[in-house]
């Protein structure tokens, strides 16, 4: 998946779409030093809930999430 952060994009390689939104936020924190509690991810205009999986939102390889 691709994460758009202002004018920057980062690419995350994922093994499965059963990962939670919380895990994605952890990966962003790890790679970009943005605290998880300061992150708000969205996909197709919908804010993503921490406890849901990428599959719950029909997010696929190559999807773009916004932070």
RAKA-V687862 format. One record per backbone hydrogen bond with DSSP energy under -1.0 kcal/mol. CO is the residue of the C=O (numbers start at 0). NH is the residue of the N-H. E is the energy in kcal/mol with one decimal. If there is no record, write none. Layout:
co=CO nh=NH e=E
co=CO nh=NH e=E
This chain:
co=0 nh=11 e=-2.8
co=1 nh=64 e=-3.2
co=2 nh=9 e=-2.4
co=3 nh=66 e=-2.5
co=4 nh=7 e=-3.1
co=7 nh=4 e=-3.6
co=9 nh=2 e=-3.2
co=16 nh=54 e=-2.2
co=18 nh=53 e=-2.1
co=19 nh=23 e=-1.7
co=20 nh=24 e=-2.3
co=21 nh=25 e=-2.0
co=22 nh=26 e=-2.3
co=23 nh=27 e=-2.2
co=24 nh=28 e=-2.6
co=25 nh=29 e=-2.5
co=26 nh=30 e=-2.3
co=27 nh=31 e=-3.2
co=28 nh=32 e=-1.6
co=34 nh=37 e=-1.8
co=35 nh=38 e=-1.7
co=40 nh=47 e=-2.9
co=41 nh=65 e=-2.8
co=42 nh=45 e=-1.9
co=45 nh=42 e=-2.2
co=48 nh=51 e=-1.3
co=49 nh=21 e=-2.1
co=51 nh=20 e=-2.5
co=53 nh=58 e=-2.4
co=54 nh=57 e=-1.6
co=59 nh=62 e=-2.4
co=62 nh=1 e=-2.8
co=64 nh=3 e=-3.0
co=65 nh=41 e=-2.3
